[in-house]
Amino acid sequence: MFIEAPALAALSKIRHAFFTRQGGVSEGIYASLNGGIGSSDDPERVKENRRRMAEALSVAPDALISVYQVHSAEAVVVDGPWGAERPKADAMVTKVPGLALAITTADCGPVLFADAESGVIGAAHAGWRGAVTGVLESTIQAMERLGAQRSRIVAALGPTISQKAYEVGPEFVHRFAEEAPGHDRLFQASEKPGHAMFDLPGFIGARLKASGIERFTNLDLCTYSDEERFFSYRRTTHRQEPDYGRLISAIALTP
């Protein structure tokens, strides 16, 4: 049902999970553990899937907290469950025990953060857009404002599309060179003329290292190539399917 990062699992008073698509009640293209509130899946099935995830993390169902993700660099502080409307952001931090910060992905990079000594955790949705504009840095800074020290922060990247599955066009390469120069090594030539294969996990790792995060783990799990365990937006697009399920990656402080 879920995968753990050993570096995070070794920390005291921290629970986390990179949930797979297995172990839920959804059917068809959403089978089976779809956590996407914004998907077109049956809302009651999504609710039950998220309840199971909350149970696995030992938190209340309404304590599995997620934001309205918009590929931004915005990080918000979570003090308790939201009201009727989720804030638009792509990262969350908290020091409140019993709350699980839940990021939704289907190829983008889910990054979970923890400073166990200060009791501060974070979670970020890092697609290429968010990573370029600073969502990882925003998460670290927000954690520091709650008392974390970046020298102590452990970060782990869960299931993400791999370079071998992430072909991009010349306009992407050009825009990336303008917005994040100095990362040519993250592109490899594609079989298609003018295209390239982009290393999103490598870029996420580079941004974290440049930010002073030395304890970073990439679980090296490809969402696109492992259909049995992971949803993938790109795989769905290639198959011209009408929608796709969302993976949940979450972290919580134990009460």
C-alpha positions as CSV (number, residue, x, y, z in Angstrom):
1,M,0.0,0.0,0.0
2,F,2.9,2.4,0.7
3,I,6.6,2.8,0.5
4,E,8.9,4.4,3.1
5,A,12.2,6.2,2.8
6,P,14.7,4.6,5.2
7,A,16.2,8.0,6.1
8,L,12.8,9.3,7.2
9,A,11.7,6.0,8.8
10,A,14.7,6.1,11.1
11,L,13.5,9.4,12.7
12,S,11.6,9.3,15.9
13,K,8.1,10.7,16.2
14,I,7.8,10.9,12.4
15,R,5.4,8.9,10.3
16,H,5.4,9.1,6.5
17,A,4.2,7.2,3.5
18,F,4.6,7.3,-0.3
19,F,1.3,5.6,-1.1
20,T,1.1,3.5,-4.2
21,R,-2.1,3.0,-6.3
22,Q,-2.7,-0.3,-4.5
23,G,-5.0,-1.0,-1.6
24,G,-8.1,1.2,-2.3
25,V,-11.7,1.0,-3.5
26,S,-11.6,2.9,-6.8
27,E,-12.2,1.2,-10.1
28,G,-11.3,1.4,-13.8
29,I,-8.6,4.0,-14.6
30,Y,-8.6,5.1,-11.0
31,A,-7.9,1.6,-9.6
32,S,-7.5,1.5,-6.8
33,L,-6.1,3.9,-4.2
34,N,-6.8,7.2,-5.9
35,G,-6.4,10.1,-3.5
36,G,-7.3,12.9,-6.0
37,I,-10.0,15.1,-4.7
38,G,-9.8,17.0,-8.0
39,S,-10.2,13.8,-10.1
40,S,-13.5,12.8,-11.7
41,D,-13.6,9.6,-9.6
42,D,-16.5,8.8,-7.4
43,P,-16.0,11.3,-4.4
44,E,-17.1,8.6,-1.9
45,R,-14.5,6.2,-3.1
46,V,-11.8,8.9,-2.9
47,K,-13.0,9.7,0.6
48,E,-12.7,6.1,1.6
49,N,-9.2,5.9,0.0
50,R,-8.1,8.9,1.9
51,R,-9.5,7.5,5.1
52,R,-7.4,4.4,4.6
53,M,-4.3,6.5,4.1
54,A,-5.1,8.5,7.3
55,E,-5.5,5.3,9.2
56,A,-2.2,4.0,7.9
57,L,-0.5,7.2,9.3
58,S,-2.5,7.0,12.6
59,V,-4.2,10.4,12.1
60,A,-7.9,11.3,11.9
61,P,-9.5,11.3,8.5
62,D,-9.9,15.1,8.4
63,A,-6.2,15.4,9.5
64,L,-4.9,14.2,6.1
65,I,-4.3,17.8,4.9
66,S,-3.8,18.8,1.2
67,V,-3.8,22.0,-0.7
68,Y,-5.1,23.1,-4.1
69,Q,-2.0,22.6,-6.1
70,V,-1.2,25.1,-8.8
71,H,2.5,24.5,-9.7
72,S,3.6,27.5,-7.7
73,A,6.4,28.2,-5.2
74,E,3.9,28.9,-2.4
75,A,4.4,27.2,1.0
76,V,1.7,27.5,3.7
77,V,1.8,26.8,7.4
78,V,-0.8,24.2,8.6
79,D,-2.2,24.6,12.1
80,G,-5.3,22.3,11.7
81,P,-7.7,21.0,9.1
82,W,-8.9,23.5,6.5
83,G,-12.4,24.8,6.2
84,A,-14.5,24.3,3.0
85,E,-11.8,25.8,0.7
86,R,-8.2,24.6,0.4
87,P,-5.6,27.3,-0.1
88,K,-3.8,27.5,-3.4
89,A,-0.2,26.4,-2.7
90,D,2.3,23.6,-3.5
91,A,3.9,23.0,-0.2
92,M,3.0,22.8,3.5
93,V,4.8,22.9,6.8
94,T,3.7,22.2,10.4
95,K,4.9,21.6,13.9
96,V,1.5,20.4,15.1
97,P,1.4,16.6,16.0
98,G,-1.4,14.6,14.5
99,L,-1.6,16.4,11.2
100,A,-0.5,14.6,8.0
101,L,0.7,16.9,5.2
102,A,-0.4,15.2,1.9
103,I,0.9,16.0,-1.5
104,T,-0.8,14.8,-4.7
105,T,1.2,13.7,-7.7
106,A,1.1,11.7,-10.9
107,D,4.6,12.2,-12.4
108,C,5.7,15.4,-10.5
109,G,8.1,15.0,-7.6
110,P,6.7,14.5,-4.1
111,V,9.3,15.7,-1.5
112,L,8.8,15.0,2.2
113,F,10.9,16.9,4.8
114,A,11.6,16.5,8.5
115,D,13.7,18.0,11.2
116,A,13.0,15.6,14.0
117,E,14.9,17.5,16.6
118,S,12.8,20.6,16.3
119,G,9.6,18.7,15.5
120,V,9.0,20.5,12.1
121,I,7.9,18.7,8.9
122,G,7.2,19.7,5.4
123,A,5.8,18.4,2.1
124,A,6.3,19.8,-1.4
125,H,4.8,19.2,-4.9
126,A,7.7,19.7,-7.2
127,G,7.0,19.6,-10.9
128,W,9.5,21.3,-13.1
129,R,7.7,24.6,-12.9
130,G,7.5,24.6,-9.1
131,A,11.1,23.5,-8.8
132,V,12.3,26.2,-11.1
133,T,10.4,29.0,-9.3
134,G,11.5,27.9,-5.9
135,V,8.9,25.6,-4.1
136,L,11.7,23.6,-2.5
137,E,13.4,26.6,-1.2
138,S,10.1,28.1,0.0
139,T,9.4,24.9,2.0
140,I,12.8,25.0,3.7
141,Q,12.4,28.7,4.6
142,A,8.9,28.1,6.0
143,M,10.3,25.2,8.1
144,E,13.0,27.4,9.4
145,R,10.5,30.0,10.5
146,L,8.9,27.3,12.7
147,G,12.2,26.5,14.3
148,A,13.9,24.0,11.9
149,Q,17.5,24.1,11.0
150,R,18.4,23.2,7.4
151,S,21.5,21.4,8.5
152,R,19.3,18.9,10.3
153,I,16.6,18.5,7.6
154,V,16.1,15.1,6.0
155,A,14.4,15.2,2.6
156,A,13.1,12.3,0.5
157,L,11.8,12.2,-3.1
158,G,9.2,9.6,-3.8
159,P,7.8,8.2,-7.1
160,T,8.5,10.6,-9.9
161,I,8.8,10.4,-13.7
162,S,12.3,9.3,-14.6
163,Q,14.5,10.8,-17.3
164,K,14.1,7.8,-19.6
165,A,10.3,8.5,-19.7
166,Y,10.3,12.3,-19.7
167,E,10.8,13.6,-23.3
168,V,10.5,17.4,-23.8
169,G,10.4,19.6,-26.8
170,P,12.8,22.4,-27.9
171,E,10.6,25.1,-26.3
172,F,11.0,23.4,-22.9
173,V,14.8,23.2,-23.3
174,H,15.0,26.8,-24.3
175,R,12.7,28.1,-21.5
176,F,14.5,25.9,-18.9
177,A,17.9,27.3,-20.1
178,E,16.6,30.8,-19.5
179,E,15.0,30.2,-16.1
180,A,17.5,27.8,-14.6
181,P,20.8,28.1,-16.5
182,G,23.7,25.8,-15.7
183,H,21.8,22.5,-15.8
184,D,22.6,21.2,-19.3
185,R,23.8,17.9,-17.8
186,L,20.1,17.2,-16.9
187,F,19.2,16.8,-20.6
188,Q,20.1,13.9,-22.8
189,A,19.5,13.7,-26.6
190,S,16.2,12.1,-27.6
191,E,15.6,9.9,-30.6
192,K,13.2,12.6,-31.8
193,P,15.1,15.5,-33.5
194,G,15.1,18.7,-31.4
195,H,13.8,16.9,-28.4
196,A,15.5,15.8,-25.1
197,M,15.0,13.6,-22.1
198,F,14.8,15.7,-18.9
199,D,16.0,14.5,-15.5
200,L,13.4,16.0,-13.1
201,P,14.6,13.9,-10.1
202,G,18.2,15.1,-10.8
203,F,17.0,18.7,-10.9
204,I,15.1,18.4,-7.6
205,G,18.2,16.9,-6.0
206,A,20.4,19.7,-7.4
207,R,18.1,22.4,-6.0
208,L,18.1,20.8,-2.6
209,K,21.8,20.4,-2.5
210,A,22.3,24.0,-3.5
211,S,20.0,24.9,-0.6
212,G,22.2,23.2,1.9
213,I,20.2,20.0,2.3
214,E,22.8,17.3,2.6
215,R,20.6,14.5,3.8
216,F,18.6,13.9,0.6
217,T,17.3,10.5,-0.7
218,N,15.8,9.8,-4.1
219,L,13.9,6.5,-4.0
220,D,14.4,6.2,-7.7
221,L,10.9,5.1,-8.5
222,C,9.5,5.9,-12.0
223,T,5.7,6.6,-12.1
224,Y,5.5,6.2,-15.9
225,S,7.2,2.8,-16.2
226,D,5.7,1.1,-13.1
227,E,2.0,1.0,-14.0
228,E,1.2,-1.7,-11.4
229,R,2.2,0.6,-8.5
230,F,1.8,4.2,-9.8
231,F,-0.5,6.6,-11.6
232,S,1.1,8.7,-14.4
233,Y,-0.3,11.7,-16.1
234,R,2.0,11.2,-19.1
235,R,1.1,7.6,-19.5
236,T,-2.6,8.5,-19.4
237,T,-2.0,11.3,-22.0
238,H,-0.2,8.9,-24.3
239,R,-3.1,6.5,-24.1
240,Q,-5.7,9.3,-24.5
241,E,-7.6,8.3,-21.4
242,P,-10.1,10.8,-20.0
243,D,-8.5,11.2,-16.6
244,Y,-6.0,9.7,-14.2
245,G,-5.6,8.8,-10.5
246,R,-3.5,10.7,-8.1
247,L,-0.8,9.3,-5.7
248,I,-0.6,10.6,-2.2
249,S,2.7,11.2,-0.3
250,A,2.3,12.3,3.3
251,I,4.2,13.0,6.5
252,A,3.0,13.5,10.1
253,L,4.3,14.1,13.6
254,T,3.1,11.5,16.1
255,P,1.2,12.9,19.0
